[in-house]
């Protein structure tokens, strides 16, 4: 367990945020931490949608249960937080 800074590029937000998360956080928890700084401030909530995390510029999302420490990110590296409709 270690604090780890990431830069959040949250979909719909014009501000990049430096967010302190833990290396043991899952990607869902990373997304929630980033949402805390954007949703309800500069981004409207989207009930029924989930948040996904990917490395800036990547096409694929990290698995939702992957721990941050397993992602191979560097401190302050930018991740994109994107809304996704749940699959039925």
Buried (B, 14 or more C-beta within 10 A) or exposed (E): EEEBEBBBBBBEBEEEBEBEBBBEBBBBBBBBBBBEBBBEEEBEEBEEEBBBBBBEEEEEBBBBEBBBBBBEBEEEBBBBBBBEEEEE
